[in-house]
């Protein structure tokens, strides 16, 4: 054995599907990141880094850079996502006891722009060959037991879970919901209290989250959840990292070379509200969402927050002068895309994790001012968000990476229990009943994927 990371990346002949990554690549214990017909999946666990507290992003960045500094990398594809890759999930709060993590798998399969590849990662001294990579991949893909190929399925809390591939109940007959940290009445009171604080002038926006618990006596099928999300929410980024699963519509930061991009969302309208309305649904969304002073104000706060934090790392930046309507199966959002050319600072372009350290938490998931909103969140929510609304994604040795905000997701707490999270931006004009309804619209992707109807 050696302490030096060694990797070999070889091209593959793998066809993607209209539902995202080919379904045979996705299994219960997989690390996953996909959108449309592109993405990455990781198998097994070679090593990981755990961190908590306010320096978690920078500590993870130092660990990753040290790991790859001496790595022996052979890459026959050389596009973003090839070579060494780590998948990550970070706690929303610097005060959370939840452990943030970077996980380096033993095998990665990627698809991008019609090209596919496999990367084998090891600390062993044995020679890496193309035939060896393909043989190892075949062992992973033909193994029916998540533990047979030395992989280990774990929850986001770190406990072992046995996830049955036959347990998914499409009609949700066996699944039911129970209340989370707050009842609906208590959560609406929290919204009212938040609005009262905003009206004092202490803060401009607050984001309040709530949770519900899905109980599935027949067992949780994580692979099926990921497949359902990838097929239904093609405009979102479907993620699976250590028991955290979901499909986020919001990109915190995407880095390719010196180009960084983000997608900011704030302002939401439930698509069910358009049922029975005259005219086209999109015209309704334009009128009600884009025409709402409250929704546009919430969006402006979110976009200003991100661009202000990104500016010191950029030599050029542009974003939409007007937000656009992002159409998802469950909701419409006001959305803006931001693109920046990263500055060379003392001979170095900032890494993904350095950018995340500066950007998180944005006003879209916390509020503004950040410190005031964060303190109020801790007072009113009565829950630890854990990885919910924290950064989730991947990075490679070349500095490329994609990090979404862990929204529209859930944590698999054990083999039969899944905790779902949803949040709303609260401003002066917010109404508690409307905000509660919005959380149910945002729970819908995970409820559908779990087969639970409400």
C-alpha positions as CSV (number, residue, x, y, z in Angstrom):
1,X,0.0,0.0,0.0
2,X,1.0,3.6,-0.6
3,X,-0.3,6.9,0.7
4,X,-0.2,8.3,-2.8
5,X,-3.5,8.5,-4.7
6,X,-3.3,6.9,-8.1
7,X,-6.0,7.2,-10.8
8,X,-6.6,6.0,-14.3
9,X,-9.4,7.4,-16.5
10,X,-10.5,5.5,-19.7
11,X,-13.3,6.2,-22.3
12,X,-16.4,4.1,-22.2
13,X,-19.1,3.3,-24.7
14,X,-22.2,4.0,-22.5
15,X,-25.4,5.5,-23.9
16,X,-27.3,8.0,-21.7
17,X,-31.1,8.0,-21.5
18,X,-33.8,10.6,-21.6
19,X,-34.3,10.2,-17.9
20,X,-30.8,11.3,-17.0
21,X,-28.0,8.8,-16.3
22,X,-28.6,5.2,-17.5
23,X,-30.6,3.5,-14.7
24,X,-28.2,0.6,-14.5
25,X,-25.6,2.9,-13.2
26,X,-27.6,4.0,-10.1
27,X,-27.8,1.8,-7.0
28,X,-28.7,2.4,-3.4
29,X,-25.2,3.0,-2.1
30,X,-24.2,5.3,-5.0
31,X,-22.8,8.8,-5.0
32,X,-24.7,10.6,-7.7
33,X,-24.8,14.0,-9.5
34,X,-26.8,14.2,-12.7
35,X,-28.8,16.6,-14.9
36,X,-30.5,15.8,-18.2
37,X,-28.2,13.3,-19.9
38,X,-25.0,14.1,-18.0
39,X,-23.5,13.5,-14.7
40,X,-21.3,11.5,-12.4
41,X,-21.8,8.4,-10.2
42,X,-19.4,7.0,-7.7
43,X,-19.1,3.5,-6.3
44,X,-17.4,2.5,-3.0
45,X,-15.4,4.6,-0.7
46,X,-11.6,5.0,-0.9
47,X,-11.3,7.7,1.7
48,X,-13.2,10.6,3.2
49,X,-12.6,13.9,5.0
50,X,-15.0,15.0,7.8
51,X,-15.2,18.5,9.2
52,X,-17.5,20.7,11.1
53,X,-17.6,24.3,12.3
54,X,-17.0,27.7,10.5
55,X,-13.8,26.5,8.8
56,X,-15.3,23.3,7.3
57,X,-15.0,24.5,3.7
58,X,-11.4,25.7,3.9
59,X,-10.3,22.6,5.9
60,X,-11.9,20.4,3.2
61,X,-10.2,22.5,0.5
62,X,-6.7,22.0,2.1
63,X,-7.3,18.3,2.5
64,X,-8.3,17.8,-1.1
65,X,-5.5,19.9,-2.5
66,X,-3.0,18.0,-0.4
67,X,-4.4,14.7,-1.5
68,X,-4.1,15.5,-5.2
69,X,-0.8,17.4,-5.0
70,X,1.2,14.2,-5.1
71,X,-1.3,12.0,-6.9
72,X,-0.4,10.0,-9.9
73,X,-3.0,10.8,-12.5
74,X,-3.4,9.2,-15.9
75,X,-6.4,10.7,-17.8
76,X,-7.2,9.6,-21.4
77,X,-10.3,11.8,-21.6
78,X,-9.4,15.1,-19.9
79,X,-12.7,16.9,-19.5
80,X,-14.4,18.2,-16.4
81,X,-15.1,15.3,-14.0
82,X,-12.3,13.1,-15.2
83,X,-9.3,12.1,-13.1
84,X,-9.7,12.2,-9.3
85,X,-13.2,13.3,-8.1
86,X,-14.6,13.8,-4.7
87,X,-18.3,14.1,-3.9
88,X,-19.3,16.4,-1.0
89,X,-22.1,17.5,1.3
90,X,-21.7,20.3,3.8
91,X,-23.8,21.3,6.8
92,X,-25.9,24.5,6.3
93,X,-24.8,26.0,9.6
94,X,-21.3,26.6,11.0
95,X,-22.9,25.8,14.4
96,X,-24.4,22.5,13.4
97,X,-23.0,19.3,14.9
98,X,-23.8,17.6,11.6
99,X,-20.6,16.4,10.0
100,X,-19.7,17.8,6.6
101,X,-17.8,15.5,4.3
102,X,-15.8,14.9,1.1
103,X,-15.9,11.3,-0.2
104,X,-13.5,9.9,-2.7
105,X,-15.0,6.8,-4.3
106,X,-13.2,3.8,-5.7
107,X,-14.8,4.1,-9.1
108,X,-16.4,7.0,-11.0
109,X,-18.5,6.8,-14.1
110,X,-19.2,10.0,-16.0
111,X,-21.2,11.1,-19.0
112,X,-20.9,14.6,-20.6
113,X,-21.7,15.9,-24.1
114,X,-22.2,12.4,-25.4
115,X,-18.8,11.1,-24.0
116,X,-18.5,8.6,-21.2
117,X,-15.6,7.5,-19.1
118,X,-14.6,5.5,-16.0
119,X,-12.0,6.4,-13.4
120,X,-10.5,3.9,-11.0
121,X,-9.0,5.4,-7.8
122,X,-6.7,3.5,-5.5
123,X,-3.9,3.7,-3.0
124,X,-2.5,0.3,-4.1
125,X,0.8,-0.1,-5.8
126,X,-0.6,-2.5,-8.4
127,X,-0.5,-1.3,-12.0
128,X,-3.6,0.4,-13.3
129,X,-4.7,-0.8,-16.8
130,X,-7.6,-0.1,-19.0
131,X,-8.6,-3.8,-18.8
132,X,-8.4,-3.6,-15.0
133,X,-10.6,-0.5,-14.9
134,X,-13.2,-2.2,-17.1
135,X,-13.1,-5.4,-15.1
136,X,-13.5,-3.5,-11.8
137,X,-16.4,-1.5,-13.2
138,X,-18.1,-4.7,-14.3
139,X,-17.8,-6.1,-10.8
140,X,-19.5,-3.0,-9.4
141,X,-22.3,-3.0,-12.0
142,X,-23.1,-6.7,-11.7
143,X,-23.0,-6.8,-7.9
144,X,-26.5,-7.1,-6.5
145,X,-25.5,-6.6,-2.9
146,X,-24.2,-3.1,-2.1
147,X,-21.6,-4.7,0.2
148,X,-20.3,-7.3,-2.2
149,X,-17.9,-5.0,-4.0
150,X,-16.5,-3.6,-0.7
151,X,-18.9,-0.6,-0.8
152,X,-20.8,0.4,2.2
153,X,-24.1,2.2,2.2
154,X,-24.4,4.7,5.0
155,X,-26.9,7.4,6.0
156,X,-26.0,11.0,6.2
157,X,-25.7,10.4,9.9
158,X,-23.1,7.7,9.4
159,X,-25.1,4.7,10.4
160,X,-25.3,1.5,8.3
161,X,-28.6,0.9,6.5
162,X,-29.8,-2.0,4.5
163,X,-31.7,-0.5,1.6
164,X,-33.7,-3.1,-0.3
165,X,-33.9,-2.8,-4.1
166,X,-37.3,-4.4,-4.0
167,X,-38.9,-2.2,-1.3
168,X,-40.1,0.7,-3.4
169,X,-43.9,1.1,-3.3
170,X,-45.0,3.1,-6.4
171,X,-48.5,3.7,-5.1
172,X,-47.3,4.8,-1.6
173,X,-49.7,2.4,0.1
174,X,-47.3,1.6,2.8
175,X,-45.8,5.0,3.3
176,X,-47.1,7.7,5.6
177,X,-46.1,11.1,7.0
178,X,-45.6,12.3,10.6
179,X,-44.9,15.7,11.9
180,X,-41.4,17.1,12.1
181,X,-39.9,19.5,14.6
182,X,-42.8,21.9,14.5
183,X,-46.5,21.5,13.9
184,X,-48.0,23.4,11.0
185,X,-49.6,25.8,13.5
186,X,-46.4,26.4,15.3
187,X,-44.5,26.9,12.1
188,X,-47.0,29.5,10.8
189,X,-46.5,31.3,14.1
190,X,-42.7,31.3,13.5
191,X,-43.4,32.9,10.1
192,X,-45.6,35.6,11.8
193,X,-42.8,36.2,14.3
194,X,-40.3,36.5,11.5
195,X,-42.4,39.0,9.6
196,X,-42.7,41.0,12.9
197,X,-38.9,41.1,13.2
198,X,-38.6,42.3,9.6
199,X,-41.0,45.1,10.2
200,X,-38.8,46.4,13.0
201,X,-36.1,47.0,10.4
202,X,-33.6,44.5,11.9
203,X,-33.5,42.5,8.7
204,X,-34.9,42.6,5.2
205,X,-35.4,38.9,4.5
206,X,-35.5,35.6,6.4
207,X,-35.6,32.1,5.1
208,X,-37.5,29.6,7.4
209,X,-37.4,25.9,6.9
210,X,-39.6,23.1,8.2
211,X,-39.4,19.3,8.2
212,X,-41.7,16.3,7.9
213,X,-40.9,12.7,8.4
214,X,-41.8,10.0,5.8
215,X,-42.2,6.5,7.3
216,X,-41.9,3.6,4.9
217,X,-42.5,0.3,6.6
218,X,-41.5,-1.6,3.5
219,X,-38.1,0.1,3.3
220,X,-36.5,2.9,1.5
221,X,-35.2,2.3,-2.0
222,X,-32.7,5.1,-2.6
223,X,-31.8,4.1,-6.1
224,X,-35.5,4.3,-7.2
225,X,-35.8,7.7,-5.5
226,X,-32.8,9.0,-7.5
227,X,-34.2,7.5,-10.8
228,X,-37.6,9.1,-10.2
229,X,-36.1,12.5,-9.5
230,X,-33.8,12.4,-12.5
231,X,-36.6,11.5,-14.8
232,X,-39.2,14.0,-13.5
233,X,-37.0,17.0,-12.7
234,X,-34.7,17.2,-15.7
235,X,-33.9,20.9,-15.2
236,X,-32.7,20.2,-11.7
237,X,-29.5,18.6,-10.5
238,X,-30.2,15.2,-8.9
239,X,-27.9,14.4,-6.0
240,X,-27.1,11.5,-3.7
241,X,-24.3,11.8,-1.1
242,X,-24.2,9.5,1.9
243,X,-27.9,9.3,2.5
244,X,-28.7,12.9,1.4
245,X,-30.9,12.7,-1.7
246,X,-32.8,15.3,-3.8
247,X,-33.1,17.3,-7.0
248,X,-32.1,20.9,-6.6
249,X,-33.0,23.7,-9.1
250,X,-30.4,26.1,-7.6
251,X,-26.7,26.1,-8.5
252,X,-24.6,27.8,-5.9
253,X,-21.4,27.7,-8.0
254,X,-20.2,25.8,-11.1
255,X,-16.6,26.1,-12.0
256,X,-15.0,25.1,-15.3
257,X,-11.5,26.5,-15.8
258,X,-11.7,30.2,-15.0
259,X,-15.4,30.5,-15.7
260,X,-17.9,30.4,-12.8
261,X,-21.6,30.2,-13.1
262,X,-24.5,30.3,-10.7
263,X,-28.3,30.0,-10.8
264,X,-30.2,32.0,-8.3
265,X,-33.8,31.3,-7.4
266,X,-36.2,33.4,-5.2
267,X,-39.9,33.8,-5.8
268,X,-42.1,30.7,-6.0
269,X,-45.6,29.9,-7.4
270,X,-47.3,26.5,-7.0
271,X,-48.3,25.2,-10.4
272,X,-51.5,23.8,-8.9
273,X,-52.6,27.4,-8.4
274,X,-53.0,27.7,-12.2
275,X,-55.5,24.9,-12.4
276,X,-58.8,26.2,-13.9
277,X,-57.3,29.6,-14.7
278,X,-58.1,31.0,-18.2
279,X,-55.2,31.4,-20.6
280,X,-51.9,29.6,-20.7
281,X,-50.2,28.5,-17.4
282,X,-47.0,30.3,-18.4
283,X,-49.0,33.6,-18.9
284,X,-50.5,33.1,-15.5
285,X,-47.0,32.6,-14.0
286,X,-45.7,35.7,-15.7
287,X,-48.6,37.8,-14.4
288,X,-48.7,36.5,-10.8
289,X,-45.0,35.7,-10.2
290,X,-43.1,38.2,-12.3
291,X,-45.7,40.8,-11.7
292,X,-45.5,40.5,-7.9
293,X,-43.7,43.2,-6.1
294,X,-43.2,40.9,-3.1
295,X,-41.7,38.1,-5.2
296,X,-39.4,40.4,-7.3
297,X,-38.2,42.1,-4.1
298,X,-37.3,38.7,-2.6
299,X,-35.5,37.8,-5.9
300,X,-33.5,41.1,-6.0
301,X,-32.3,40.5,-2.4
302,X,-31.0,37.0,-3.4
303,X,-29.3,38.1,-6.6
304,X,-27.6,41.1,-4.9
305,X,-26.3,38.8,-2.2
306,X,-24.6,36.4,-4.6
307,X,-23.1,39.0,-6.9
308,X,-21.8,41.0,-4.1
309,X,-20.0,38.0,-2.5
310,X,-18.7,36.8,-5.9
311,X,-17.4,40.2,-7.1
312,X,-14.0,40.1,-5.2
313,X,-13.1,36.8,-6.9
314,X,-14.1,38.0,-10.4
315,X,-12.6,40.2,-13.1
316,X,-15.8,40.3,-15.1
317,X,-19.4,39.3,-14.3
318,X,-22.8,39.4,-16.0
319,X,-26.3,38.4,-15.1
320,X,-29.8,38.7,-16.5
321,X,-31.2,42.3,-16.2
322,X,-34.6,40.7,-15.6
323,X,-35.3,37.3,-14.0
324,X,-36.8,34.6,-16.1
325,X,-39.5,32.1,-15.2
326,X,-38.1,28.6,-14.5
327,X,-40.7,26.0,-15.1
328,X,-40.6,22.8,-13.0
329,X,-43.2,20.1,-12.7
330,X,-44.3,21.3,-9.2
331,X,-43.6,25.0,-9.2
332,X,-42.5,28.1,-11.1
333,X,-39.5,30.1,-9.9
334,X,-38.1,33.5,-10.6
335,X,-34.6,32.7,-11.7
336,X,-31.4,34.5,-12.7
337,X,-28.2,33.1,-14.1
338,X,-24.9,34.7,-13.2
339,X,-21.6,34.2,-15.1
340,X,-18.2,35.4,-13.9
341,X,-14.6,35.1,-15.1
342,X,-12.5,34.3,-12.1
343,X,-9.6,36.6,-11.3
344,X,-6.0,35.4,-10.9
345,X,-5.3,36.2,-7.3
346,X,-1.5,36.0,-6.5
347,X,-1.0,33.4,-9.2
348,X,-4.0,31.3,-8.3
349,X,-7.6,31.0,-9.4
350,X,-9.9,30.5,-6.4
351,X,-11.0,26.9,-5.9
352,X,-14.6,25.8,-5.8
353,X,-14.5,25.4,-2.0
354,X,-12.9,28.8,-1.5
355,X,-15.7,30.3,-3.5
356,X,-18.3,28.3,-1.5
357,X,-16.7,29.6,1.7
358,X,-17.3,33.2,0.6
359,X,-20.8,32.6,-0.9
360,X,-22.5,30.4,1.6
361,X,-25.1,31.0,3.0
362,X,-26.7,33.2,0.4
363,X,-29.8,35.3,1.0
364,X,-31.8,32.7,-1.0
365,X,-31.4,30.2,1.8
366,X,-30.7,32.3,4.9
367,X,-31.8,35.9,4.5
368,X,-30.1,39.3,4.9
369,X,-28.2,40.6,6.8
370,X,-26.8,37.1,7.2
371,X,-25.8,37.2,10.8
372,X,-29.2,38.6,11.9
373,X,-31.1,36.2,9.8
374,X,-29.0,33.2,10.9
375,X,-29.6,34.0,14.6
376,X,-33.3,34.3,14.0
377,X,-33.4,31.0,12.1
378,X,-31.9,29.3,15.1
379,X,-34.5,30.9,17.4
380,X,-37.6,30.2,15.3
381,X,-37.0,27.0,13.4
382,X,-36.5,24.6,16.3
383,X,-34.5,22.2,14.1
384,X,-31.0,21.5,13.0
385,X,-31.0,21.8,9.2
386,X,-28.1,19.4,8.9
387,X,-27.1,19.3,5.2
388,X,-30.4,20.8,4.1
389,X,-29.7,24.1,2.2
390,X,-26.0,23.4,2.4
391,X,-23.7,22.9,-0.6
392,X,-23.7,19.5,-2.3
393,X,-21.8,18.4,-5.4
394,X,-18.4,17.4,-6.6
395,X,-14.9,18.7,-7.6
396,X,-12.0,17.3,-9.5
397,X,-8.2,17.8,-9.4
398,X,-8.2,20.4,-12.2
399,X,-10.4,22.8,-10.1
400,X,-13.6,22.1,-11.9
401,X,-16.8,21.3,-10.0
402,X,-20.5,21.8,-9.6
403,X,-22.0,22.7,-6.2
404,X,-25.8,23.0,-5.8
405,X,-27.7,24.0,-2.8
406,X,-29.3,20.9,-1.2
407,X,-32.9,21.8,-1.7
408,X,-36.0,19.7,-2.7
409,X,-34.3,16.9,-0.8
410,X,-34.3,14.6,2.2
411,X,-32.0,12.7,4.6
412,X,-32.4,8.9,4.8
413,X,-32.2,8.5,8.5
414,X,-32.5,4.7,8.6
415,X,-33.9,1.9,6.5
416,X,-37.5,3.0,7.0
417,X,-37.3,6.7,7.8
418,X,-36.7,9.7,5.6
419,X,-36.7,13.3,6.8
420,X,-37.8,15.9,4.2
421,X,-37.0,19.6,4.3
422,X,-38.5,22.7,2.6
423,X,-38.1,26.4,3.2
424,X,-39.6,29.7,2.2
425,X,-38.2,33.2,1.8
426,X,-40.0,35.5,4.3
427,X,-40.3,39.2,3.6
428,X,-42.5,41.9,5.0
429,X,-45.5,41.0,2.8
430,X,-45.4,37.2,3.6
431,X,-48.6,35.5,4.7
432,X,-48.1,32.4,7.0
433,X,-50.8,30.3,5.3
434,X,-49.4,31.0,1.8
435,X,-45.8,30.2,3.0
436,X,-47.1,26.9,4.5
437,X,-48.7,26.0,1.2
438,X,-45.4,26.8,-0.6
439,X,-43.5,24.3,1.6
440,X,-45.9,21.5,0.6
441,X,-45.3,22.4,-3.1
442,X,-41.6,22.1,-2.4
443,X,-42.0,18.8,-0.6
444,X,-43.8,17.3,-3.6
445,X,-40.7,16.1,-5.6
446,X,-39.5,13.9,-2.7
447,X,-43.0,12.8,-1.8
448,X,-43.6,11.7,-5.4
449,X,-40.2,9.9,-5.5
450,X,-41.0,8.1,-2.3
451,X,-44.4,7.1,-3.6
452,X,-46.3,9.0,-0.9
453,X,-49.4,10.9,-2.0
454,X,-50.8,13.8,0.0
